[in-house]
Amino acid sequence: MKRSILGIFFIIAAMPAFGYEYGTARDTYVGMRIHKNENIAFASEISDGDTHTARDDSFGIGLIVANRLTDHVKIEFETSYTGGSDTKYGSEYDFDIWSNMLNVYVYQQFGGAVEPYVGMGIGVSGLWGDVHGGGLSASDATADMSWSAMVGVNFALNARIDLNLGLKYQNYGDVDMKNANGGHISTEIDATEIYIGGAYKFGL
């Protein structure tokens, strides 16, 4: 464990030297991210007044296309899939989410290689929900507005390849499912995620 921590510190300390060697970051890039949902939450309100939250820890994957507009601002399109399931009071909750976000970041480069940033995103998510068991039987699919906030660090490994680490909160939106008895189950989905990704810079 100590060796791993020392290795991470060595990489971070060496990044400015890499930056001076490889030069400034290129403008256009594409990449992939893997994100880990920490307690993705499905907060459900049933029309009879019962309210509860199901939670799950899960993984998701996303693709990005982005461009650096200035030395401190970049814009990014991100499309990703995630999902989760949980059993609560005898009812099984299953959700699939396809998120499409337009993200804007403000960043600062140090040594041309270390780049902390903060960002905000807005977009639309496709939501597929299913609840069954415990007297409930409901499902629906919809699209809803999504928003997110991110903080992280980007590392330039060389002139073309970046490594990205970050933390994100995302509200994916609401899905309203109709129960077999005519009642409604309205579910809000949000998550706090950690992610790691890589990007290839084209210089276009």
Secondary structure, DSSP 8 states (H G I E B T S, - for coil): -HHHHHHHHHHHHHHHHHHHHH-S--SEEEEEEEEEEEEEEEEEEETTS-EEEEEEEEEEEEEEEEEE-SSSEEEEEEEEEEEEEEEETTEEEEEEEEEEEEEEEEE--BTTTEEEEEEEEEEEEEEEEEEEETTEEEEEEEEEEEEEEEEEEEEE-SSSEEEEEEEEEEEEEEEEEEETTS-EEEEEEEEEEEEEEEEEE---
